[in-house]
Amino acid sequence: MRTILILTSFFLFMACTKEEPRSEWETFDFGVFTVEAPSTWSKFTAQGYDSKVGGLTNQKDTLHYDYGMYSNQFLSITSQTHSITEGNRDGYPTRMVTPKRPGEGIIGIYYDLGNPLRLTIYSRSSDVKTVMQIIQSVKIK
């Protein structure tokens, strides 16, 4: 009974969570790629040593990117803790990872852009749905 009450509360909370309409999203240009995100998110850059780094944030969640030779390929992430999907997007091989338990791992995508360039976009957000929508909107130029 207690489990049913907890699950019911969770689903009611999720149903009441306000989702920003896609019409209120904007396109952010990072040079090598573009991404769409809610207009409440803002772009930032950071200092990278051997790559270009930065991302988007809404001051609660942050989505990072790393573009360079040594970007994380998610090779140390296992199928015990994450769902791992390998595929092809925009003509490039990809590896997407999502935690099996929301909020307990990395949500991200890795692009092999050709030797030696790589692009990794990732977050540790508990808002898996929004982060996945943002990641799905990535367009490689």
The first five atom37 places (N, CA, C, CB, O) and aatype in JSON, in Angstrom:
{
  "aatype": [12, 1, 16, 9, 10, 9, 10, 16, 15, 13, 13, 10, 13, 12, 0, 4, 16, 11, 6, 6, 14, 1, 15, 6, 17, 6, 16, 13, 3, 13, 7, 19, 13, 16, 19, 6, 0, 14, 15, 16, 17, 15, 11, 13, 16, 0, 5, 7, 18, 3, 15, 11, 19, 7, 7, 10, 16, 2, 5, 11, 3, 16, 10, 8, 18, 3, 18, 7, 12, 18, 15, 2, 5, 13, 10, 15, 9, 16, 15, 5, 16, 8, 15, 9, 16, 6, 7, 2, 1, 3, 7, 18, 14, 16, 1, 12, 19, 16, 14, 11, 1, 14, 7, 6, 7, 9, 9, 7, 9, 18, 18, 3, 10, 7, 2, 14, 10, 1, 10, 16, 9, 18, 15, 1, 15, 15, 3, 19, 11, 16, 19, 12, 5, 9, 9, 5, 15, 19, 11, 9, 11],
  "atom_mask": [
    [1, 1, 1, 1, 1],
    [1, 1, 1, 1, 1],
    [1, 1, 1, 1, 1],
    [1, 1, 1, 1, 1],
    [1, 1, 1, 1, 1],
    [1, 1, 1, 1, 1],
    [1, 1, 1, 1, 1],
    [1, 1, 1, 1, 1],
    [1, 1, 1, 1, 1],
    [1, 1, 1, 1, 1],
    [1, 1, 1, 1, 1],
    [1, 1, 1, 1, 1],
    [1, 1, 1, 1, 1],
    [1, 1, 1, 1, 1],
    [1, 1, 1, 1, 1],
    [1, 1, 1, 1, 1],
    [1, 1, 1, 1, 1],
    [1, 1, 1, 1, 1],
    [1, 1, 1, 1, 1],
    [1, 1, 1, 1, 1],
    [1, 1, 1, 1, 1],
    [1, 1, 1, 1, 1],
    [1, 1, 1, 1, 1],
    [1, 1, 1, 1, 1],
    [1, 1, 1, 1, 1],
    [1, 1, 1, 1, 1],
    [1, 1, 1, 1, 1],
    [1, 1, 1, 1, 1],
    [1, 1, 1, 1, 1],
    [1, 1, 1, 1, 1],
    [1, 1, 1, 0, 1],
    [1, 1, 1, 1, 1],
    [1, 1, 1, 1, 1],
    [1, 1, 1, 1, 1],
    [1, 1, 1, 1, 1],
    [1, 1, 1, 1, 1],
    [1, 1, 1, 1, 1],
    [1, 1, 1, 1, 1],
    [1, 1, 1, 1, 1],
    [1, 1, 1, 1, 1],
    [1, 1, 1, 1, 1],
    [1, 1, 1, 1, 1],
    [1, 1, 1, 1, 1],
    [1, 1, 1, 1, 1],
    [1, 1, 1, 1, 1],
    [1, 1, 1, 1, 1],
    [1, 1, 1, 1, 1],
    [1, 1, 1, 0, 1],
    [1, 1, 1, 1, 1],
    [1, 1, 1, 1, 1],
    [1, 1, 1, 1, 1],
    [1, 1, 1, 1, 1],
    [1, 1, 1, 1, 1],
    [1, 1, 1, 0, 1],
    [1, 1, 1, 0, 1],
    [1, 1, 1, 1, 1],
    [1, 1, 1, 1, 1],
    [1, 1, 1, 1, 1],
    [1, 1, 1, 1, 1],
    [1, 1, 1, 1, 1],
    [1, 1, 1, 1, 1],
    [1, 1, 1, 1, 1],
    [1, 1, 1, 1, 1],
    [1, 1, 1, 1, 1],
    [1, 1, 1, 1, 1],
    [1, 1, 1, 1, 1],
    [1, 1, 1, 1, 1],
    [1, 1, 1, 0, 1],
    [1, 1, 1, 1, 1],
    [1, 1, 1, 1, 1],
    [1, 1, 1, 1, 1],
    [1, 1, 1, 1, 1],
    [1, 1, 1, 1, 1],
    [1, 1, 1, 1, 1],
    [1, 1, 1, 1, 1],
    [1, 1, 1, 1, 1],
    [1, 1, 1, 1, 1],
    [1, 1, 1, 1, 1],
    [1, 1, 1, 1, 1],
    [1, 1, 1, 1, 1],
    [1, 1, 1, 1, 1],
    [1, 1, 1, 1, 1],
    [1, 1, 1, 1, 1],
    [1, 1, 1, 1, 1],
    [1, 1, 1, 1, 1],
    [1, 1, 1, 1, 1],
    [1, 1, 1, 0, 1],
    [1, 1, 1, 1, 1],
    [1, 1, 1, 1, 1],
    [1, 1, 1, 1, 1],
    [1, 1, 1, 0, 1],
    [1, 1, 1, 1, 1],
    [1, 1, 1, 1, 1],
    [1, 1, 1, 1, 1],
    [1, 1, 1, 1, 1],
    [1, 1, 1, 1, 1],
    [1, 1, 1, 1, 1],
    [1, 1, 1, 1, 1],
    [1, 1, 1, 1, 1],
    [1, 1, 1, 1, 1],
    [1, 1, 1, 1, 1],
    [1, 1, 1, 1, 1],
    [1, 1, 1, 0, 1],
    [1, 1, 1, 1, 1],
    [1, 1, 1, 0, 1],
    [1, 1, 1, 1, 1],
    [1, 1, 1, 1, 1],
    [1, 1, 1, 0, 1],
    [1, 1, 1, 1, 1],
    [1, 1, 1, 1, 1],
    [1, 1, 1, 1, 1],
    [1, 1, 1, 1, 1],
    [1, 1, 1, 1, 1],
    [1, 1, 1, 0, 1],
    [1, 1, 1, 1, 1],
    [1, 1, 1, 1, 1],
    [1, 1, 1, 1, 1],
    [1, 1, 1, 1, 1],
    [1, 1, 1, 1, 1],
    [1, 1, 1, 1, 1],
    [1, 1, 1, 1, 1],
    [1, 1, 1, 1, 1],
    [1, 1, 1, 1, 1],
    [1, 1, 1, 1, 1],
    [1, 1, 1, 1, 1],
    [1, 1, 1, 1, 1],
    [1, 1, 1, 1, 1],
    [1, 1, 1, 1, 1],
    [1, 1, 1, 1, 1],
    [1, 1, 1, 1, 1],
    [1, 1, 1, 1, 1],
    [1, 1, 1, 1, 1],
    [1, 1, 1, 1, 1],
    [1, 1, 1, 1, 1],
    [1, 1, 1, 1, 1],
    [1, 1, 1, 1, 1],
    [1, 1, 1, 1, 1],
    [1, 1, 1, 1, 1],
    [1, 1, 1, 1, 1],
    [1, 1, 1, 1, 1],
    [1, 1, 1, 1, 1]
  ],
  "atom_positions": [
    [[0.82, -1.2, 0.0], [0.0, 0.0, 0.0], [0.87, 1.26, 0.0], [-0.94, 0.0, 1.21], [0.59, 2.22, -0.72]],
    [[1.91, 1.23, 0.81], [2.79, 2.38, 0.89], [3.47, 2.65, -0.46], [3.85, 2.17, 1.99], [3.62, 3.8, -0.87]],
    [[3.86, 1.57, -1.14], [4.5, 1.7, -2.45], [3.53, 2.33, -3.45], [4.98, 0.34, -2.96], [3.93, 3.18, -4.25]],
    [[2.29, 1.92, -3.41], [1.28, 2.47, -4.31], [1.11, 3.96, -4.05], [-0.06, 1.74, -4.15], [1.01, 4.75, -4.99]],
    [[1.07, 4.36, -2.79], [0.93, 5.77, -2.43], [2.12, 6.58, -2.92], [0.78, 5.91, -0.92], [1.95, 7.68, -3.45]],
    [[3.32, 6.05, -2.75], [4.53, 6.75, -3.19], [4.53, 6.89, -4.71], [5.8, 6.0, -2.73], [4.81, 7.97, -5.23]],
    [[4.22, 5.8, -5.42], [4.19, 5.86, -6.88], [3.11, 6.81, -7.39], [3.97, 4.46, -7.46], [3.34, 7.56, -8.34]],
    [[1.94, 6.79, -6.77], [0.87, 7.69, -7.16], [1.29, 9.15, -6.96], [-0.41, 7.39, -6.36], [1.04, 9.99, -7.82]],
    [[1.92, 9.44, -5.82], [2.41, 10.79, -5.55], [3.43, 11.22, -6.58], [3.01, 10.88, -4.14], [3.4, 12.36, -7.06]],
    [[4.34, 10.32, -6.92], [5.37, 10.63, -7.91], [4.75, 10.97, -9.26], [6.34, 9.45, -8.07], [5.11, 11.98, -9.87]],
    [[3.82, 10.15, -9.73], [3.2, 10.38, -11.03], [2.34, 11.65, -11.03], [2.36, 9.18, -11.42], [2.29, 12.34, -12.05]],
    [[1.68, 11.96, -9.93], [0.92, 13.21, -9.85], [1.86, 14.41, -9.91], [0.1, 13.26, -8.56], [1.56, 15.4, -10.59]],
    [[2.98, 14.33, -9.21], [3.98, 15.41, -9.25], [4.49, 15.6, -10.67], [5.16, 15.1, -8.3], [4.58, 16.73, -11.15]],
    [[4.81, 14.5, -11.35], [5.33, 14.59, -12.72], [4.28, 15.16, -13.66], [5.79, 13.21, -13.21], [4.62, 15.92, -14.58]],
    [[3.03, 14.82, -13.46], [1.97, 15.31, -14.32], [1.74, 16.81, -14.12], [0.68, 14.54, -14.06], [1.31, 17.5, -15.04]],
    [[2.01, 17.3, -12.92], [1.8, 18.71, -12.62], [3.01, 19.58, -12.92], [1.41, 18.87, -11.18], [2.93, 20.8, -12.85]],
    [[4.13, 18.98, -13.24], [5.33, 19.74, -13.53], [5.11, 20.51, -14.82], [6.56, 18.81, -13.64], [4.74, 19.95, -15.84]],
    [[5.34, 21.81, -14.75], [5.11, 22.67, -15.91], [6.23, 22.46, -16.92], [5.03, 24.16, -15.5], [7.41, 22.59, -16.59]],
    [[5.85, 22.14, -18.13], [6.81, 21.96, -19.21], [6.72, 23.17, -20.13], [6.55, 20.64, -20.0], [5.63, 23.57, -20.54]],
    [[7.87, 23.76, -20.44], [7.89, 24.92, -21.31], [7.58, 24.48, -22.74], [9.26, 25.65, -21.24], [8.22, 23.55, -23.25]],
    [[6.61, 25.14, -23.4], [6.29, 24.77, -24.78], [7.5, 24.94, -25.69], [5.12, 25.63, -25.31], [8.31, 25.85, -25.49]],
    [[7.63, 24.07, -26.68], [8.78, 24.13, -27.59], [8.85, 25.47, -28.32], [8.71, 23.0, -28.61], [9.92, 25.88, -28.76]],
    [[7.73, 26.16, -28.46], [7.74, 27.46, -29.13], [8.52, 28.49, -28.31], [6.3, 27.96, -29.35], [8.94, 29.51, -28.85]],
    [[8.73, 28.21, -27.03], [9.49, 29.12, -26.18], [10.94, 28.68, -26.03], [8.84, 29.22, -24.8], [11.64, 29.12, -25.12]],
    [[11.39, 27.83, -26.93], [12.78, 27.42, -26.95], [13.53, 28.29, -27.95], [12.91, 25.92, -27.32], [12.93, 28.87, -28.85]],
    [[14.83, 28.38, -27.78], [15.64, 29.13, -28.73], [16.84, 28.31, -29.15], [16.08, 30.46, -28.11], [17.21, 27.33, -28.5]],
    [[17.46, 28.72, -30.25], [18.63, 28.02, -30.78], [19.89, 28.71, -30.28], [18.6, 27.99, -32.33], [20.03, 29.93, -30.37]],
    [[20.82, 27.91, -29.75], [22.1, 28.39, -29.28], [23.17, 27.87, -30.23], [22.39, 27.95, -27.81], [23.19, 26.68, -30.55]],
    [[24.06, 28.75, -30.69], [25.1, 28.4, -31.65], [26.45, 28.33, -30.94], [25.15, 29.41, -32.81], [26.9, 29.31, -30.36]],
    [[27.08, 27.16, -30.99], [28.38, 26.95, -30.36], [29.5, 26.79, -31.39], [28.34, 25.73, -29.46], [30.57, 26.26, -31.07]],
    [[29.28, 27.24, -32.61], [30.29, 27.17, -33.64], [30.26, 25.85, -34.4], [0.0, 0.0, 0.0], [29.89, 25.83, -35.57]],
    [[30.64, 24.78, -33.77], [30.66, 23.45, -34.39], [29.28, 22.84, -34.45], [31.61, 22.53, -33.63], [28.99, 22.01, -35.32]],
    [[28.41, 23.23, -33.52], [27.07, 22.66, -33.46], [26.09, 23.71, -32.94], [27.04, 21.4, -32.56], [26.48, 24.72, -32.35]],
    [[24.81, 23.45, -33.18], [23.74, 24.25, -32.59], [22.89, 23.32, -31.74], [22.88, 24.96, -33.69], [22.89, 22.11, -31.92]],
    [[22.17, 23.91, -30.81], [21.3, 23.15, -29.93], [20.11, 24.03, -29.57], [22.06, 22.67, -28.65], [20.24, 25.25, -29.45]],
    [[18.96, 23.41, -29.39], [17.76, 24.14, -28.95], [17.53, 23.84, -27.48], [16.52, 23.75, -29.8], [17.67, 22.7, -27.03]],
    [[17.15, 24.89, -26.75], [16.89, 24.75, -25.31], [15.85, 25.78, -24.89], [18.2, 24.91, -24.48], [15.62, 26.76, -25.6]],
    [[15.22, 25.56, -23.75], [14.25, 26.55, -23.27], [14.89, 27.94, -23.17], [13.7, 26.13, -21.89], [16.08, 28.06, -22.88]],
    [[14.11, 28.97, -23.42], [14.63, 30.33, -23.41], [15.1, 30.75, -22.02], [13.57, 31.29, -23.92], [15.77, 31.78, -21.89]],
    [[14.76, 30.0, -21.0], [15.21, 30.3, -19.64], [16.65, 29.84, -19.4], [14.28, 29.64, -18.62], [17.24, 30.16, -18.37]],
    [[17.22, 29.1, -20.35], [18.6, 28.65, -20.25], [19.51, 29.69, -20.88], [18.8, 27.26, -20.92], [19.08, 30.42, -21.78]],
    [[20.75, 29.77, -20.42], [21.7, 30.72, -21.01], [23.01, 30.0, -21.33], [21.96, 31.9, -20.05], [23.37, 29.01, -20.71]],
    [[23.69, 30.54, -22.32], [24.94, 29.98, -22.83], [26.12, 30.48, -21.97], [25.15, 30.36, -24.33], [26.1, 31.62, -21.5]],
    [[27.13, 29.62, -21.79], [28.35, 30.05, -21.12], [29.54, 29.38, -21.78], [28.3, 29.72, -19.61], [29.4, 28.34, -22.42]],
    [[30.71, 29.98, -21.62], [31.96, 29.38, -22.09], [32.87, 29.23, -20.9], [32.63, 30.24, -23.21], [32.72, 29.91, -19.89]],
    [[33.82, 28.34, -21.02], [34.78, 28.1, -19.95], [36.16, 27.96, -20.59], [34.41, 26.82, -19.12], [36.29, 27.88, -21.81]],
    [[37.18, 27.93, -19.75], [38.55, 27.8, -20.23], [38.91, 26.33, -20.34], [39.53, 28.54, -19.29], [38.92, 25.6, -19.35]],
    [[39.22, 25.89, -21.55], [39.68, 24.52, -21.77], [41.18, 24.51, -22.0], [0.0, 0.0, 0.0], [41.74, 25.5, -22.48]],
    [[41.82, 23.41, -21.67], [43.27, 23.31, -21.86], [43.62, 22.78, -23.24], [43.89, 22.41, -20.79], [44.53, 23.28, -23.9]],
    [[42.89, 21.77, -23.68], [43.18, 21.16, -24.98], [41.92, 21.03, -25.82], [43.82, 19.79, -24.79], [41.89, 20.29, -26.8]],
    [[40.87, 21.75, -25.43], [39.6, 21.66, -26.15], [38.78, 22.92, -25.91], [38.82, 20.42, -25.72], [39.11, 23.76, -25.07]],
    [[37.7, 23.02, -26.67], [36.75, 24.11, -26.49], [35.64, 23.58, -25.58], [36.17, 24.62, -27.87], [35.06, 22.54, -25.85]],
    [[35.35, 24.3, -24.5], [34.35, 23.84, -23.53], [33.38, 24.96, -23.19], [35.04, 23.33, -22.25], [33.69, 26.14, -23.34]],
    [[32.22, 24.58, -22.73], [31.19, 25.53, -22.33], [29.9, 24.79, -22.11], [0.0, 0.0, 0.0], [29.9, 23.6, -21.77]],
    [[28.77, 25.49, -22.3], [27.5, 24.81, -22.14], [26.34, 25.75, -21.97], [0.0, 0.0, 0.0], [26.38, 26.92, -22.35]],
    [[25.28, 25.19, -21.39], [24.04, 25.9, -21.11], [23.66, 25.66, -19.66], [22.91, 25.44, -22.08], [23.95, 24.6, -19.1]],
    [[23.0, 26.64, -19.06], [22.52, 26.45, -17.7], [21.24, 27.25, -17.47], [23.59, 26.87, -16.68], [21.0, 28.27, -18.12]],
    [[20.42, 26.76, -16.56], [19.25, 27.51, -16.12], [19.39, 27.84, -14.63], [17.94, 26.7, -16.39], [18.41, 28.14, -13.95]],
    [[20.61, 27.78, -14.13], [21.0, 28.03, -12.73], [20.58, 26.89, -11.79], [20.38, 29.33, -12.25], [20.92, 26.91, -10.61]],
    [[19.85, 25.91, -12.3], [19.51, 24.72, -11.52], [20.23, 23.51, -12.11], [17.96, 24.49, -11.5], [20.84, 22.71, -11.4]],
    [[20.15, 23.4, -13.42], [20.8, 22.31, -14.15], [21.8, 22.9, -15.14], [19.75, 21.43, -14.89], [21.64, 24.03, -15.59]],
    [[22.82, 22.12, -15.47], [23.84, 22.57, -16.41], [24.13, 21.46, -17.41], [25.13, 22.98, -15.67], [24.26, 20.29, -17.04]],
    [[24.21, 21.84, -18.66], [24.57, 20.93, -19.74], [25.93, 21.41, -20.26], [23.47, 20.91, -20.89], [26.06, 22.55, -20.7]],
    [[26.94, 20.54, -20.2], [28.31, 20.89, -20.61], [28.61, 20.31, -21.99], [29.33, 20.38, -19.58], [28.01, 19.33, -22.41]],
    [[29.56, 20.94, -22.69], [30.1, 20.33, -23.9], [31.61, 20.42, -23.86], [29.54, 21.02, -25.17], [32.19, 21.31, -23.24]],
    [[32.24, 19.47, -24.54], [33.7, 19.41, -24.66], [33.99, 19.0, -26.11], [34.35, 18.39, -23.62], [33.63, 17.91, -26.54]],
    [[34.64, 19.9, -26.84], [34.96, 19.66, -28.25], [36.47, 19.67, -28.4], [34.28, 20.74, -29.19], [37.12, 20.71, -28.21]],
    [[37.04, 18.51, -28.73], [38.48, 18.42, -28.88], [38.93, 16.99, -29.09], [0.0, 0.0, 0.0], [38.14, 16.09, -29.38]],
    [[40.23, 16.79, -28.94], [40.82, 15.47, -29.18], [40.57, 14.47, -28.06], [42.3, 15.61, -29.38], [40.56, 13.26, -28.29]],
    [[40.35, 14.96, -26.84], [40.28, 14.06, -25.69], [38.92, 14.05, -25.02], [41.33, 14.43, -24.7], [38.82, 13.72, -23.84]],
    [[37.88, 14.42, -25.73], [36.54, 14.44, -25.16], [36.13, 13.04, -24.7], [35.52, 14.98, -26.18], [36.47, 12.03, -25.32]],
    [[35.4, 13.01, -23.59], [34.97, 11.76, -22.97], [34.11, 10.94, -23.93], [34.19, 12.05, -21.67], [33.13, 11.44, -24.5]],
    [[34.48, 9.67, -24.11], [33.73, 8.77, -24.99], [32.75, 7.9, -24.2], [34.69, 7.88, -25.76], [32.07, 7.06, -24.78]],
    [[32.67, 8.11, -22.89], [31.79, 7.33, -22.0], [32.17, 5.85, -21.97], [30.33, 7.48, -22.44], [31.31, 5.0, -21.75]],
    [[33.44, 5.54, -22.18], [33.87, 4.14, -22.21], [33.85, 3.49, -20.83], [35.26, 4.04, -22.8], [33.75, 2.27, -20.73]],
    [[33.95, 4.29, -19.77], [33.95, 3.72, -18.42], [32.55, 3.53, -17.86], [34.75, 4.6, -17.49], [32.38, 2.96, -16.78]],
    [[31.54, 3.98, -18.57], [30.16, 3.81, -18.13], [29.67, 2.43, -18.53], [29.24, 4.92, -18.74], [29.87, 2.0, -19.67]],
    [[29.04, 1.74, -17.59], [28.62, 0.36, -17.85], [27.11, 0.25, -18.02], [29.08, -0.54, -16.72], [26.35, 1.13, -17.62]],
    [[26.69, -0.86, -18.6], [25.27, -1.11, -18.81], [24.57, -1.5, -17.5], [25.07, -2.21, -19.85], [23.35, -1.63, -17.47]],
    [[25.33, -1.69, -16.43], [24.7, -1.97, -15.13], [24.02, -0.72, -14.58], [25.75, -2.47, -14.13], [22.99, -0.82, -13.91]],
    [[24.59, 0.45, -14.85], [24.06, 1.69, -14.29], [23.41, 2.6, -15.32], [25.16, 2.42, -13.6], [22.64, 3.49, -14.96]],
    [[23.71, 2.39, -16.6], [23.22, 3.27, -17.66], [22.68, 2.48, -18.85], [24.34, 4.2, -18.13], [23.07, 1.35, -19.1]],
    [[21.76, 3.11, -19.56], [21.37, 2.6, -20.88], [22.35, 3.22, -21.87], [19.84, 2.97, -21.24], [22.58, 4.43, -21.85]],
    [[22.93, 2.4, -22.71], [23.94, 2.85, -23.67], [23.43, 2.53, -25.07], [25.33, 2.18, -23.41], [23.11, 1.38, -25.37]],
    [[23.36, 3.55, -25.92], [22.88, 3.37, -27.28], [23.92, 3.9, -28.26], [21.52, 4.08, -27.49], [24.29, 5.07, -28.21]],
    [[24.38, 3.04, -29.14], [25.31, 3.48, -30.17], [24.54, 3.64, -31.46], [26.5, 2.47, -30.35], [23.66, 2.83, -31.79]],
    [[24.87, 4.69, -32.2], [24.14, 4.95, -33.43], [24.9, 5.89, -34.33], [0.0, 0.0, 0.0], [26.13, 5.94, -34.32]],
    [[24.14, 6.63, -35.12], [24.71, 7.56, -36.09], [23.77, 8.75, -36.18], [24.92, 6.88, -37.49], [22.57, 8.59, -36.42]],
    [[24.31, 9.96, -35.97], [23.51, 11.19, -36.07], [24.27, 12.2, -36.88], [23.17, 11.76, -34.65], [25.48, 12.37, -36.7]],
    [[23.61, 12.87, -37.77], [24.22, 13.87, -38.65], [25.43, 13.29, -39.39], [24.65, 15.1, -37.83], [26.35, 14.02, -39.74]],
    [[25.41, 11.98, -39.64], [26.5, 11.35, -40.38], [27.7, 10.96, -39.54], [0.0, 0.0, 0.0], [28.73, 10.56, -40.09]],
    [[27.6, 11.06, -38.23], [28.72, 10.73, -37.34], [28.33, 9.62, -36.36], [29.18, 11.98, -36.58], [27.2, 9.58, -35.88]],
    [[29.29, 8.72, -36.05], [29.02, 7.7, -35.03], [28.79, 8.37, -33.67], [30.19, 6.69, -34.95], [29.48, 9.33, -33.32]],
    [[27.83, 7.84, -32.91], [27.51, 8.41, -31.6], [27.37, 7.31, -30.55], [26.22, 9.23, -31.68], [27.16, 6.14, -30.86]],
    [[27.49, 7.73, -29.3], [27.19, 6.88, -28.15], [26.4, 7.73, -27.18], [28.52, 6.3, -27.48], [26.88, 8.77, -26.71]],
    [[25.17, 7.31, -26.88], [24.33, 8.04, -25.94], [24.19, 7.25, -24.66], [22.94, 8.33, -26.56], [24.02, 6.03, -24.69]],
    [[24.26, 7.95, -23.53], [24.11, 7.3, -22.23], [23.05, 8.02, -21.41], [25.46, 7.28, -21.48], [22.97, 9.24, -21.4]],
    [[22.23, 7.23, -20.72], [21.25, 7.76, -19.78], [21.25, 6.86, -18.55], [19.82, 7.86, -20.42], [21.34, 5.64, -18.68]],
    [[21.15, 7.45, -17.37], [21.15, 6.62, -16.16], [19.87, 5.81, -16.04], [21.32, 7.5, -14.91], [18.79, 6.26, -16.42]],
    [[20.02, 4.61, -15.52], [18.84, 3.77, -15.32], [17.98, 4.32, -14.18], [19.25, 2.31, -15.02], [16.76, 4.1, -14.15]],
    [[18.63, 5.03, -13.25], [17.92, 5.72, -12.17], [18.12, 7.22, -12.37], [18.43, 5.24, -10.74], [19.24, 7.72, -12.2]],
    [[17.06, 7.95, -12.72], [17.2, 9.39, -12.97], [17.89, 10.1, -11.8], [15.83, 10.02, -13.23], [17.57, 9.87, -10.64]],
    [[18.82, 10.96, -12.15], [19.55, 11.72, -11.13], [20.76, 11.0, -10.58], [0.0, 0.0, 0.0], [21.48, 11.55, -9.75]],
    [[21.0, 9.77, -11.04], [22.12, 8.98, -10.52], [23.1, 8.61, -11.62], [21.6, 7.72, -9.83], [23.43, 7.44, -11.8]],
    [[23.57, 9.6, -12.35], [24.54, 9.32, -13.39], [24.53, 10.38, -14.48], [0.0, 0.0, 0.0], [23.85, 11.4, -14.37]],
    [[25.27, 10.11, -15.51], [25.43, 11.05, -16.61], [24.39, 10.82, -17.69], [26.84, 10.95, -17.19], [24.08, 9.68, -18.05]],
    [[23.86, 11.92, -18.21], [23.02, 11.91, -19.4], [23.88, 12.56, -20.46], [21.62, 12.67, -19.18], [24.34, 13.69, -20.27]],
    [[24.12, 11.9, -21.58], [24.98, 12.55, -22.56], [25.06, 11.85, -23.89], [0.0, 0.0, 0.0], [24.54, 10.75, -24.09]],
    [[25.73, 12.54, -24.8], [25.99, 11.99, -26.13], [27.42, 12.31, -26.52], [24.99, 12.55, -27.17], [27.93, 13.4, -26.26]],
    [[28.05, 11.35, -27.17], [29.41, 11.48, -27.67], [29.35, 11.35, -29.19], [30.38, 10.41, -27.04], [28.73, 10.43, -29.72]],
    [[30.0, 12.29, -29.9], [30.11, 12.24, -31.36], [31.57, 12.01, -31.73], [29.57, 13.56, -32.0], [32.46, 12.71, -31.24]],
    [[31.82, 11.05, -32.6], [33.15, 10.88, -33.19], [33.12, 11.65, -34.5], [33.52, 9.34, -33.41], [32.57, 11.18, -35.5]],
    [[33.72, 12.85, -34.5], [33.67, 13.74, -35.66], [34.79, 13.47, -36.66], [33.72, 15.17, -35.21], [34.95, 14.23, -37.62]],
    [[35.54, 12.43, -36.44], [36.65, 12.1, -37.33], [37.96, 12.44, -36.64], [0.0, 0.0, 0.0], [38.07, 13.44, -35.93]],
    [[38.94, 11.62, -36.88], [40.22, 11.76, -36.21], [40.79, 13.14, -36.42], [41.21, 10.71, -36.7], [40.91, 13.56, -37.58]],
    [[41.14, 13.87, -35.42], [41.11, 13.5, -34.01], [39.97, 14.15, -33.24], [42.41, 13.87, -33.38], [39.98, 14.11, -32.01]],
    [[39.0, 14.74, -33.9], [38.0, 15.55, -33.2], [36.81, 14.76, -32.67], [37.5, 16.62, -34.11], [36.29, 13.85, -33.3]],
    [[36.41, 15.17, -31.47], [35.28, 14.54, -30.78], [34.44, 15.62, -30.13], [35.77, 13.5, -29.72], [34.93, 16.71, -29.84]],
    [[33.18, 15.32, -29.9], [32.28, 16.23, -29.2], [31.5, 15.42, -28.18], [31.33, 16.97, -30.18], [30.89, 14.4, -28.51]],
    [[31.52, 15.88, -26.93], [30.74, 15.26, -25.88], [29.84, 16.32, -25.26], [31.66, 14.6, -24.8], [30.3, 17.42, -24.92]],
    [[28.57, 16.0, -25.11], [27.6, 16.89, -24.48], [26.97, 16.07, -23.35], [26.5, 17.42, -25.52], [26.47, 14.97, -23.58]],
    [[27.0, 16.62, -22.12], [26.57, 15.81, -20.98], [26.05, 16.66, -19.82], [27.71, 14.95, -20.5], [26.31, 17.86, -19.73]],
    [[25.3, 16.0, -18.94], [24.76, 16.63, -17.74], [24.58, 15.58, -16.65], [23.4, 17.34, -18.05], [24.55, 14.38, -16.94]],
    [[24.48, 16.03, -15.42], [24.14, 15.16, -14.3], [22.79, 15.56, -13.71], [25.23, 15.22, -13.21], [22.56, 15.39, -12.52]],
    [[21.92, 16.08, -14.53], [20.61, 16.59, -14.12], [19.66, 15.48, -13.72], [20.0, 17.42, -15.23], [19.75, 14.35, -14.2]],
    [[18.74, 15.82, -12.83], [17.65, 14.87, -12.52], [16.48, 15.1, -13.48], [17.18, 15.03, -11.05], [15.54, 14.3, -13.51]],
    [[16.53, 16.18, -14.27], [15.5, 16.48, -15.26], [15.88, 15.81, -16.59], [15.32, 18.03, -15.45], [16.23, 16.48, -17.56]],
    [[15.8, 14.49, -16.6], [16.23, 13.71, -17.76], [15.45, 14.1, -19.01], [16.06, 12.22, -17.48], [16.03, 14.18, -20.1]],
    [[14.17, 14.34, -18.87], [13.32, 14.63, -20.04], [13.8, 15.88, -20.77], [11.86, 14.81, -19.6], [13.99, 15.85, -21.99]],
    [[14.01, 16.99, -20.05], [14.44, 18.23, -20.7], [15.84, 18.09, -21.28], [14.41, 19.4, -19.69], [16.09, 18.51, -22.41]],
    [[16.75, 17.5, -20.52], [18.12, 17.32, -21.02], [18.13, 16.46, -22.28], [19.02, 16.69, -19.94], [18.85, 16.77, -23.22]],
    [[17.34, 15.4, -22.31], [17.28, 14.55, -23.51], [16.68, 15.32, -24.69], [16.45, 13.28, -23.22], [17.12, 15.13, -25.82]],
    [[15.68, 16.17, -24.45], [15.12, 16.97, -25.53], [16.18, 17.92, -26.08], [13.89, 17.77, -25.04], [16.27, 18.11, -27.3]],
    [[16.98, 18.5, -25.21], [18.05, 19.4, -25.65], [19.08, 18.61, -26.46], [18.73, 20.1, -24.43], [19.48, 19.05, -27.54]],
    [[19.5, 17.47, -25.95], [20.5, 16.65, -26.64], [19.97, 16.19, -28.01], [20.89, 15.42, -25.77], [20.71, 16.18, -28.99]],
    [[18.7, 15.82, -28.06], [18.11, 15.37, -29.33], [18.08, 16.48, -30.37], [16.71, 14.84, -29.09], [17.99, 16.21, -31.56]],
    [[18.15, 17.74, -29.93], [18.07, 18.87, -30.87], [19.43, 19.26, -31.45], [17.47, 20.08, -30.18], [19.49, 20.13, -32.32]],
    [[20.51, 18.63, -31.01], [21.85, 18.98, -31.48], [21.95, 18.79, -32.99], [22.92, 18.14, -30.76], [21.51, 17.77, -33.53]],
    [[22.52, 19.77, -33.66], [22.79, 19.7, -35.1], [24.26, 20.02, -35.3], [21.87, 20.68, -35.92], [24.72, 21.11, -34.94]],
    [[25.01, 19.09, -35.88], [26.43, 19.31, -36.2], [26.49, 20.1, -37.5], [27.22, 17.94, -36.31], [25.78, 19.78, -38.46]],
    [[27.32, 21.12, -37.53], [27.43, 21.95, -38.74], [28.34, 21.3, -39.76], [27.95, 23.37, -38.39], [28.56, 21.85, -40.84]]
  ]
}
